[in-house]
Amino acid sequence: MNAHAPLPPAPSEGCGVSLRQERGQRAVFCGLTGIVWLHRKIQDAFFLVVGSRTCAHLIQSAAGVMIFAEPRFATAIIDERDLAGLADMNEELDRVVSRLIERRPDIRLLFLVGSCPSEVIKLDLSRAALRLSQRLAPAVRVLNYSGSGIETTFTQGEDACLAALVPEMPREAPNAAPSLLVVGALADVVEDQFLRLFSELGIGPVHVLPARRAGALPPVGPNTSYLLAQPFLADTARALEARGATRIAAPFPLGSEGTTGWLRAAADAFLVPEARFAAATAPGIARAERALAPHRERLSGKRAFFFPDSQLEVPLARFLAREMGMELAEVGTPYLHRAHLAEELALLPPGTRVVEGQSLDAQMDRARAARPDLTVCGLGLANPFEAEGLATKWSIELLFTPIQGYEQAGDLAELFARPLLRRARLEV
Amino acid sequence: MQLTVWTYEGPPHIGAMRVATAMRGLHYVLHAPQGDTYADLLFTMIERRDARPPVTYTTFQARDLGADTAEIFKSACAEAYERFRPEAMIVGASCTAELIQDDPGGLAKALNLPIPVIPLELPAYQKKENWGASETFYRLVRALSGPAPAPGAPRLGAEGRRPLCNILGPTALGFRHRDDVAEIRGLLNRLGIDVNVTAPMGASPTDLARLGAADFNVVLYPEIARAAAQYLQKAFGQPMVETVPIGFGATTRFVEEVAALAGLDPAPVLAEHGSRAPWYARSVDSTYLTGKRAFIFGDATHALAAARVARSELGFAVVGLGTYGREFAREVRAEAAEHGIEALITDDYLDVEAAIQAAAPEIVLGTQMERHVAKRLGLPCAVISAPVHVQDFPARTSPQMGFEGANVLFDTLVHPLMMGLEEHLLGMFREDREFHDGAAPSHLGGKARTVPPEPVTTVTVAAPASIAWAAEAEKELRKIPFFVRGKARANTERFARERALALITIETLYDAKAHFGR
């Protein structure tokens, strides 16, 4: 229940961190928000939310000014008439989709995105997607997933979207050579860097999910090894494994150490000789070290407090603690996948308090009591905390900024150092 | 179902949040799924508030659906009371909670809290943000303003004091509400009128209990406060002033009406209004504003006010007028008829965009959306109404209302346009090597641009079939100043199309000019 109870005594797990769960009021985005970056990545896909005015308002608030660059997302707002009877609603949806496709003939893939209202009234979007797919074939493929707040938190929307793509991936030839699949939407620049690194390591063929175009989905099969680039892809991983693919366990490619660990896991799986690995990664490691050094001075010894937001919190905390010398007051995460994050948890300083879930007021009390030097939180909390004298870093920026890989390690550190630098600089 | 990319208004519970956040000592418990807390950042980011809105969300998840959600609501409500100790509470459901049919009002009542708990019925699938704000404020006033006085009972302490009024309507996330209130309070004070309660902004539930002590009500924003003021008129016999004091003329009328209600002489205040706007509008540099074609869209209050200011105080021609607020469609239609045009009542920004293109205005006055549309069409634009982005919650004082508001409006509406002298010089020297449209600014060396600017016409007309231009006509067109060339081209082509001309000659160009010339 929504108890603001003190945290129960935490059973410490094997990896030496103190892992607790908390339930109550949560200040997080719903999975619909993922559309804002996913539509930039899959260039011929359109995301149609079936929901309420609240859903449309949320996406417009999250997308900011982007809404006017002919965005490839919209909301079919359910109104009173739709709530009167379900059959009518399916006809309405077909009408809206027809109008949309007429206006945007360039669309090849249409996602019907479920929301809280559509889930609660049990509107069957998977059947609608099937029906519309048949009608619009072969020009447009229609899929569905849920980005509702009752089922998904923020980045889990991407997980649900990619999991919906997995059954669409072509079957890998039975005698295909072992291939690597990198899973998770990355900024194009980061994706290209990683593809170059894999090529230098002699790993190939390498595919990415999501692909930049809907028609270019990578193949999958028992010879596919996949490497998660993001920590929030539980359902996608499960769907890939159902198709025979095997996960390469690795930490996430944040910071120099994380990137090296991530690449090494792939290199080990593909039996890359040590010398070749060292030669391919040495320049990146050296550049990352040069870029990180100036920020280490500012961040070292400072205490960070993470509010739950994206599931990136644990790898980010690991980076800040191990490479930047920060201390961790608390690491909140909306959801913790024990297996996918095992490598990360093992790298966290012993005793780090990791809290899964949230009870907002209680957590805010703990943050105030801890007086961290830097609080990583959402935009609803950032200014109120600043007004209370706590320096903050708003977390959503970590999803929209390229932060993975060697070349972005310095930028990532700078995102955390900048609020502290600004505080030191302002004389008002 | 309605296909929507952009919405002018949020759902009605956002309106309730605007009222709750504006007030002190009030807490809102909102039955809503995880994710609806996104609304907090409208207040903390766009309005840059330094505290969280006083809202507790139940943030239920899928695993809670079933009998659990009612229990979650009750515990959230009880804990919010314990933690925040508000003077009063409002409770309600967001769109999803409306579907699961827990009864927030009944559940909260069962808790027997020692404070007033006001249930809100906000139909999320019919109504929108402004309606939600109006309904919430009305419910609060009804519940908290106390019993109506006996008929004929004298007003408390009416003897030996200055006239007393309430200011109703300003909320959180209101376009310039903060500075409007300061401006109007100052104006009322100069008239000799005291303000009893300003609400919702800054008021506590206890303050709402004192509403009845005022002699009359000033309704600053009818979208939000008309319903509450009508109730007070009926229950307490308080007359209301509904003239919205935006613009010099409207402010003058407002002062006269308020003074009449209070039994005071408006002349001294009107004589020393201190507004520069009337003189600025009469000064010769403003001559070029005469007949500028203005397209106006926004909430009804601001659109109506802007239309009157544009026509009567700046000399513009209003070529388009509309609102997204259906509640005030009648008023806007009536005003549009005064300008000889038909009002546009829609909440679809694509309709607005089409109407702007059809009206071919020289300036657009609207919301954040019209700002973007105008940018796409290459038109000057000023923001006069919500929804607005963070830059329209400025640090500097910038009211829309009152005499200072008239000054602000003059600057806001004129700055996007080319000032008279500038326009004159550009016209005069259009063939000059430093002034032609291909020249870079002189501070950048004045070299010709390698890439000519895209002509405005590419976005203003979607010509069904292109009409050929004779070479001399094309050359002649280049002599027209670049900032009106797009319009000249569009008009000429329209003229030619209507007459089924295959080729546009110099003759056609000047025939069209004569035809459309104003």
Interface residues (C-beta under 8 A of the other chain):
Chain A: M1 N2 A3 H4 Q25 R26 A27 V28 F29 C30 G31 L32 T33 V50 S52 R53 T54 A56 H57 L58 Q60 S61 A62 V65 I67 F68 P71 F73 A74 T75 A76 I77 I78 D79 E80 D82 L83 M89 E92 L93 R95 V96 R99 L100 C116 P117 E119 V120 I121 S148 G149 I150 E151 T153 D361 G378 L379 G380 L381 A382 N383 P384 E386 A387
Chain B: M1 Q2 L3 T4 V5 W6 T7 E9 G10 P11 H13 I14 P33 Q34 G35 D36 T37 Y38 A39 D40 L41 L42 T44 M45 R48 R49 D50 A51 R52 T56 Y57 T58 T59 F60 Q61 A62 D64 L65 D68 E71 I72 S75 A76 E79 R83 S94 C95 T96 L99 I100 P123 A124 Y125 Q126 K128 H372 R376 H389
